[in-house]
Amino acid sequence: MPVVRLPMKQAAQFEATTLDNGVRVVTERLPSSRAIAAGLLVDCGTRHEAAHENGLAHLCEHLLFQGTSNRDAQQIARQIDLVGGRVGAFTTRDYTCFVASVMQDYAYHGLDLMGDLLMNSTFPERALASERAAILQEIERQADQPETHLEQSLKAAIWSGHALGRPVSGTAERVARFTREDVIYFHHQHYVPGRLIVAAAGNVEHEEFVTQVHDCFWRLRGGEAAPAQASPAWQGVERLEVAQLRQVYFSLAWPAPAYASPDRYRLHVLTGVLGQGLSSRLFSELREQRGLVYEIQAEYQAYGSTGIFLIQGSTAPEHLEEVVTHIRESLEALCSGASPVSEEEVWLTGTRLRNSLMLTAADEHAAMTRLALQQLYFDAPISAEAILAELDAVTAESLSELVERWLRPALGEVALGVLGPPNCVSAFESLKGMMPRYPGRIGHPAFVAHAVGERNGHPWR
C-alpha cells in the first residue's frame, strides 16, 4: 500500500558545539515554538556502577535537588514553581537525565537552576535519610507491581553478574547503607565534562544558548568519557516465582541488537507487527479472537551494549500453557516462512510509527530528549525526516531477512519468567524447554524456583 504522509510543519535546524572543557551542546531550533526544553544528559547510569554501588546513580539524582551552596531545597522548589514549567529528572540503566521545559522567557532560569544542581550540590546529611526513605518506598512500590517485578527479576537472571541485570533503584539493603561520602565520591567520579550533554529544543538561538551553557559549566573540569561497556553474556533461564495472585504473569525474552544497530528501524516495525497496537498479531489472536488474555505486548528495549526483545502479558492460570504455546508457535511459523510478515502489516505498523513520530516532532520536550539520546548513542543528530525515510524503506522482504538472520537463531536462546499462584506450577513444568535450543551460544538453561509469601497486606510477594 502507498505511504500517505503529511508534510512536517517545520524543518529542524540542528547545531552542535563542544566547549573547551568537553561539554557537548546540541540544539534543535523549532522556529514556531514559544517554549524551550533544555536537558542535561549524564553518561552515567546503572551500567556504570560496581556491584556494591548499585543504586548510587539513582540516589545521587535524588539528592541533587536537596540543596546547593546557592539555594536550599525550599528555594529550589520555589524556583521550579516560578518558571511554571516541567522540571524533573530520571535515571536509567544507561544514563541520567535532568529536564526543564519552560516558556522561552524563562529558558536561562531553568538552565541556571540545573547548572547549580550539578555544579554546587552540597548533598546535605539531613536530606540523605529522607531521600533514602523515599527510594525505599519506590522499591517497595515496584515490588508490589507484578509486571515490573517479573521483568526485573528475569533480567537479573538473564544478565546475572552484569550491571545491566541490576535494578536501577538498587536493593533496599544497599540503599540503606549508602553514606553521604558514597554519593559525593560517585558524583565526582561520574559527573564530569566528557560525560555531559546539554541539549535544547524550541525557538532557541544556538550561539546564545552555548554562551549560557558556558556560563553555567565553565568551572566543570576533569574526567573522561565513559568507558565502553562490554556486552553481557546471555543466559537462557526458565524462572518461576509462586505468589498469592489470581492472574499469572509471563515474560518471554530473547537477545536483541544494541541501541545503535543498523537494524533498529526494522526491529521496531517487526515488534509492532507482533505485539503493539490493536491490529498486532498477538493482540488480535490472543485477546480479540480467543479471549485468553486481557493485555499482551511485544517490546524491543535497547541499551548501549546490547538489547532485549520481550513478549509479556498476563492470563488465568489455566490458560498459561495455551497462551505461551501459541506465542511459540506464532514465532516458529514466522521464522519458518509459514506465516511471513505481509506488506499490509508493514504498512499498518509503519503508518502508526510515522504518525507517532510526527505528533511529537514539534513537541519541545520530546524533541530535546530525542536529540540528547542521538548525541549519546550516535554522536550526531538525526532529523525526523531521516527517521521517516528509514521507516519508509522497511519492507516485508527486509523483515524476512531480519527474521532469518536474527530472530530464527535467537529463538533457541529464549528466557521464560512466570509469576503466579501455586496452581500455575504444573503448566510451567510443561513449558520448560519449550523452544528449540541451538548449541554454541548458551549453555543449558537454568531453572530457579522461588516461593514468595504475602507482604505489607498485598496479596502477593
Beta strands, then each sheet from edge to edge (+ up, - down):
strand 1: 13-18
strand 2: 24-29
strand 3: 35-42
strand 4: 86-91
strand 5: 96-103
strand 6: 196-202
strand 7: 238-242
strand 8: 248-256
strand 9: 293-302
strand 10: 307-315
strand 11: 415-420
strand 12: 447-451
sheet 1: 1+ 2- 6- 3+ 5- 4+
sheet 2: 9+ 10- 8+ 11- 7- 12-
end
